[in-house]
Amino acid sequence: MTPIALGVVCRRTGGRLVGGAAAGTLVTGPVVIDSRRSEPGSLFVCVPGEHADGHDFAARAVDAGAVAALAARDVGVPAVVVADPQHALGELAAAVLSSAPQCTVVGVTGSSGKTSTKDLMGQVFARAGATVAPEGSFNNELGLPLTVLRIDEHTRTLVCEYSARGVGHIRELCRIAPPAIAVVLNVGAAHLGEFGSRAVVAEAKGELVEALPAEGVAVLNADDPLVLGMRSRTAAKVLTFGQSAAADVRITDLSLDDEARARFRLVTPEGAAAVELRVHGAHQAGNAAAAAAAALAAGLDLDTIAAALSAAEARSAHRMSLRRRGDGLLVIDDAYNANPESTAAALDALAALASGRRRWAVLGEMLELGDESGPLHREIGRRAASSGVDELVAVGMAEIAAGADATAGWHGRARTVPDPAAAAGLVLTEVTADDAVLVKASNSIQLWRVADALLETVPAGANA
């Protein structure tokens, strides 16, 4: 980030200096909320967490080189004391961004695909100049301002991912980082337990396009009626993407190679170009089209966009990560998060890339689905069976196995186990080198441990 004096931090956050903090001391390193990531010149933000309070780690952060803490109380080391460190973090980020007129904010939201799309956009926009994009899923009231605070005077594009757990959340994130280009991918079943209905999800996601200035651009999915309906919620220009014949940026001639990587023709108002993705899954074509539309809106030329998309790689862990064990076992780790739409897309990818292999699907709970949880998990079980899964392991969710077992004509096997350790033990006992294993669940289930166990346990005689 651009160096900022603690005195300026005070003014921007309404804080006061304590513990020997000097107004002229510069924050030259990153702003962090994890004391283990502190380094010389950094600013440590003391955030109370579910299991630990950041205030208890302020001294450790300063010992590691942090020049000060942003805290709600005196913590015995140089600090800026504020009423609410989390709110102050957002205020500081907003102030830093407002002082960077050269930086264009490109935002993305949606029920699924946000992280993959921001990874693609980050790599596309980097072709046109210095670009900052979020690490992993830095997309909430903490992650978004931390991303903003990574910009400096050279940053041309800031890619932001906006998540919501309720109406008004994205509006608040847009106050911190107002978008000039806003991408809405889809409205699905994710977080139905919190929102109650897809209509309310659409209301929340549409806050991103409502934040656009009149000279901005809303990039909307032409294949999703709830997203397309958001065009009435903005005075900005609208650019659509998708497979629909009416889309401004259109996917045609879509096919998959033997690793389920999409190849397609991108038809745009600027002409057409061929794209061959390196990331896995047919759904990535839609994410790529969204990234292309955003880049076109920013003025990048089509050839540059197509080349960048064709060279782009997965940047975030546990998202359609395809790895082979030494003996040839194929492991697809998509365990960072899960909802009905993303799980269906992962099952489709498994079907496409595991031709000739025995297909395993290790599926755990999709959280925050509310009253629809049971029916939606059973539907995923049916989807797994109909997609050709041979071995289904449901982790802690018997409804998934029940849905598969109820699917007419399915000749596979469904079993339920209590936890990831049991799932790993079962699969390790029965899996062979000629199999393919998909691992998918909401992140807190930690089902990626199954993928790690499979990859770390190489049978005797196999090449590691």
Order of alpha helices (4+ residues) and beta strands (2+ residues): beta-alpha-beta-beta-beta-beta-alpha-beta-beta-alpha-beta-alpha-beta-alpha-beta-alpha-beta-alpha-alpha-alpha-beta-alpha-beta-beta-beta-beta-alpha-alpha-beta-beta-alpha-beta-alpha-beta-alpha-beta-alpha-beta-alpha
